[in-house]
Amino acid sequence: MSLTQLIFIYALVSLLLSGFASSQKLAKDEVDVLRAVAKGLHQNNWDFSVDPCDVASTVGGWRTPDADEVTCNCSSSVCHVIYIDVTRQDLNGSLPKEFAGLPFLQGIDLSRNFLNGPIPPEWGALPLVYLNLGGNRITGPVPKEIGNITSLEFLGLDFNQISGKLPPELGNLPNIQILHLRSNYLSGDIPSTFSKLTTLTDFRISDNQFTGSIPDFIQNWTELEKLVIQASGLVGPIPKTISSLNKLTKLILRNCNLTGELPPYLGPITSLKLL
């Protein structure tokens, strides 16, 4: 079962739980945070005269035919926001630091908008499992504080204007499975601390300005299924250690200034479907 499916199931269960507690309301301080978040995102569709956690309501801009924009967990005495999804809404604001005021927030999906500005370091205090900011106009570096989110499993920052070096602190994400950094202006070497990311299943860094060679420590990523580093700035040769990745199904290395012969040690990777 994919991570996206798990998040959907969790959100659905939370909605069912909230349905058994229709008299409960979202905590007032979290309502105030949502107001600040809406202002920062330039989200004008949320109707604060309607409780965001009222699953019986079909108005108020809190739900769309495809998804719940704000998902709550009402299993305790009050409701709490656990997931916010405002994808593809042409939002042109900035990333609000006020998200940090939602202490139960596990998922943020702001992908495919026109959001700008830097990623707030304050988000590093959240218990996020899923963070997707892909397809925006985000600038600045990746904050080192993101490395504090030890619960994080999905980090999507593709197709933005993020620059600078990757912080070594990202190597402190013990549960990260999917790390997408494609099409940015990232530079420098891949930090050696990334050798600790042993839960990775999908790593994509294409179309960046990294330097150095493809790191030998990828041998530690024994759960890796997809490795996409085309036009990333990294150079060859392809490390022999890649032969230990026996779950790898997709390997894309185009435009990486590879050197040497096509290595025979790719042969043992019998799971490989796309090279």
C-alpha positions in Angstrom: 0.0 0.0 0.0 1.4 3.4 -1.0 2.0 6.3 1.4 -0.7 8.4 -0.4 -3.2 5.6 0.2 -2.3 5.3 3.8 -2.8 9.1 4.3 -6.2 8.9 2.5 -7.3 6.0 4.8 -6.1 7.8 7.9 -8.0 11.0 6.8 -11.1 8.9 6.1 -11.0 7.2 9.5 -10.6 10.6 11.2 -13.6 12.0 9.3 -15.7 9.0 10.4 -14.6 9.5 14.0 -15.6 13.2 13.7 -19.0 12.1 12.4 -19.7 10.4 15.8 -19.0 13.7 17.5 -20.9 16.3 15.5 -21.4 18.5 18.5 -17.6 19.0 18.8 -16.0 22.0 17.3 -12.5 22.9 16.2 -10.5 24.4 19.0 -10.7 28.2 18.9 -7.0 28.8 18.8 -6.8 26.6 15.7 -9.6 28.5 14.0 -7.5 31.7 14.6 -4.5 29.9 13.1 -6.5 28.9 10.0 -7.5 32.6 9.6 -3.8 33.6 9.5 -3.0 30.7 7.2 -5.8 31.7 4.8 -4.5 35.3 4.8 -0.9 34.2 4.0 -1.9 31.8 1.2 -4.4 34.4 -0.3 -7.1 31.7 0.2 -10.4 33.5 0.0 -12.7 30.5 -0.2 -12.9 29.5 3.4 -16.1 30.5 5.2 -15.3 30.9 8.9 -19.0 31.1 9.7 -19.0 27.3 9.1 -17.0 25.0 11.3 -14.2 23.4 9.3 -14.7 20.1 11.2 -18.5 19.8 10.5 -18.5 16.8 8.1 -22.3 17.2 7.6 -21.7 20.6 6.0 -21.3 20.8 2.2 -20.7 24.5 2.1 -18.1 26.9 3.4 -15.2 26.1 1.1 -13.9 23.4 3.4 -14.7 20.6 1.0 -14.4 20.0 -2.7 -15.6 17.1 -4.8 -12.0 15.7 -4.9 -10.8 16.2 -1.3 -11.4 17.8 2.1 -9.4 20.9 2.2 -9.2 20.7 6.0 -9.4 17.4 7.7 -10.0 17.1 11.5 -9.6 14.5 14.1 -12.5 14.7 16.6 -11.8 11.6 18.6 -11.0 13.7 21.8 -13.1 16.3 23.6 -12.4 18.9 20.9 -11.4 18.7 17.2 -8.0 19.3 15.8 -6.7 19.9 12.3 -4.5 17.1 11.1 -4.4 17.6 7.3 -4.6 20.6 4.9 -4.9 20.1 1.1 -5.2 23.1 -1.1 -3.7 21.9 -4.3 -4.3 23.4 -7.8 -6.1 26.5 -6.6 -4.0 29.2 -8.2 -3.0 30.6 -4.8 -0.3 33.3 -5.0 0.5 34.1 -1.4 3.5 32.9 0.6 4.1 30.0 2.9 2.6 30.9 6.3 4.8 30.3 9.4 1.4 30.2 11.3 1.1 26.5 10.3 3.3 25.9 13.3 0.3 26.9 15.5 -1.5 23.6 14.5 0.2 21.2 16.9 -1.6 18.1 15.6 -0.9 18.8 11.9 0.4 15.7 10.1 0.0 16.6 6.4 0.3 19.7 4.2 -0.3 19.6 0.5 0.1 23.0 -1.2 1.3 21.6 -4.5 0.6 23.1 -8.0 -0.1 26.7 -7.0 1.9 30.0 -7.4 3.1 30.3 -3.8 6.3 32.2 -3.2 8.8 33.0 -0.5 10.9 30.7 1.7 10.0 27.6 3.6 9.4 28.8 7.2 11.8 27.2 9.7 9.0 27.2 12.2 7.5 24.2 10.5 10.3 22.1 11.9 8.3 21.8 15.1 5.3 20.1 13.5 4.6 16.3 13.6 4.3 16.1 9.9 4.2 12.8 8.0 3.5 14.3 4.6 4.8 17.7 3.2 4.2 18.4 -0.5 5.1 21.9 -1.9 5.9 20.8 -5.5 5.1 23.1 -8.4 5.2 26.5 -6.8 7.6 29.5 -6.9 9.3 28.9 -3.5 12.7 30.4 -3.1 15.6 30.3 -0.6 17.3 27.3 1.0 15.8 24.2 2.6 15.7 25.1 6.3 17.8 22.9 8.5 14.8 22.7 10.9 13.0 20.4 8.5 15.5 17.8 9.7 13.7 18.0 13.1 10.5 16.4 11.7 11.5 12.8 12.6 7.9 11.6 11.7 8.3 12.8 8.1 7.8 10.1 5.4 7.2 12.2 2.3 9.0 15.5 1.3 8.1 16.9 -2.1 9.9 20.2 -3.1 10.1 19.6 -6.9 9.7 22.3 -9.5 10.4 25.4 -7.4 13.3 27.9 -7.2 14.9 26.5 -4.1 18.6 27.2 -3.9 21.7 26.6 -1.7 23.1 23.4 -0.3 21.1 20.7 1.2 21.3 20.9 5.0 23.1 17.9 6.6 20.3 17.8 9.1 18.0 16.2 6.5 20.0 13.1 7.2 18.2 12.9 10.6 14.9 11.9 9.1 14.6 8.3 10.3 11.3 7.6 8.6 11.7 9.3 5.2 10.6 7.2 2.3 10.1 9.6 -0.6 12.4 12.6 -1.2 11.7 14.6 -4.4 13.9 17.6 -5.1 13.8 17.9 -8.9 14.0 21.1 -10.9 15.4 23.6 -8.4 18.7 25.4 -8.1 20.2 23.2 -5.4 24.0 23.0 -5.3 26.9 21.4 -3.5 27.6 17.8 -2.6 25.0 15.4 -1.4 25.6 15.5 2.4 27.3 12.4 3.9 24.6 12.3 6.6 22.2 11.1 3.9 23.9 7.7 4.3 21.5 7.3 7.3 18.4 7.5 5.2 17.9 3.8 5.1 14.1 3.9 4.7 14.3 5.7 1.4 12.3 4.1 -1.4 12.2 7.0 -3.9 15.0 9.6 -4.4 14.7 12.2 -7.2 17.1 15.1 -7.6 17.1 15.7 -11.4 17.7 19.2 -13.0 19.8 20.8 -10.2 23.3 22.1 -9.9 24.9 19.6 -7.5 28.6 18.8 -7.6 30.7 15.7 -6.9 30.1 12.1 -7.8 27.2 9.7 -7.2 27.9 8.8 -3.6 29.0 5.3 -2.6 26.8 5.4 0.5 23.7 4.7 -1.6 24.5 1.1 -0.8 22.8 1.9 2.6 19.5 2.6 0.9 18.5 -1.0 0.7 14.8 -0.2 0.4 15.3 2.0 -2.6 13.1 1.3 -5.6 13.5 4.5 -7.7 16.6 6.5 -8.2 16.3 9.5 -10.7 19.3 11.9 -10.9 19.4 12.9 -14.5 21.0 16.4 -15.2 21.6 16.8 -11.5 25.2 18.0 -11.8 26.5 14.8 -10.3 29.1 12.9 -12.4 30.2 9.3 -12.8 31.4 6.6 -12.6 28.4 4.6 -11.4 29.5 3.3 -8.0 29.9 -0.5 -7.6 27.9 -0.2 -4.4 24.7 0.2 -6.5 24.7 -3.5 -7.0 23.4 -4.0 -3.4 20.1 -2.2 -4.2 18.2 -5.4 -5.0 14.8 -3.7 -4.8 15.6 -1.1 -7.4 13.1 -1.0 -10.3 13.9 2.4 -11.9 17.3 3.9 -12.5 17.6 7.1 -14.6 21.1 8.7 -15.0 20.8 10.7 -18.2 23.0 13.8 -18.7 25.2 13.0 -15.6 28.6 13.1 -17.4 29.1 9.4 -16.7 32.5 8.0 -17.3 33.9 4.5 -17.9 32.2 1.4 -19.2 28.7 0.4 -18.5 29.4 -1.5 -15.3 28.6 -5.3 -15.2 27.6 -4.9 -11.6 24.2 -3.7 -12.7 23.4 -7.2 -13.8 22.6 -8.6 -10.4 19.8 -6.1 -9.9 17.2 -8.4 -11.2 14.3 -6.2 -10.1 15.4 -3.4 -12.5 12.7 -2.6 -15.1 13.8 0.8 -16.4 17.4 1.8 -17.1 
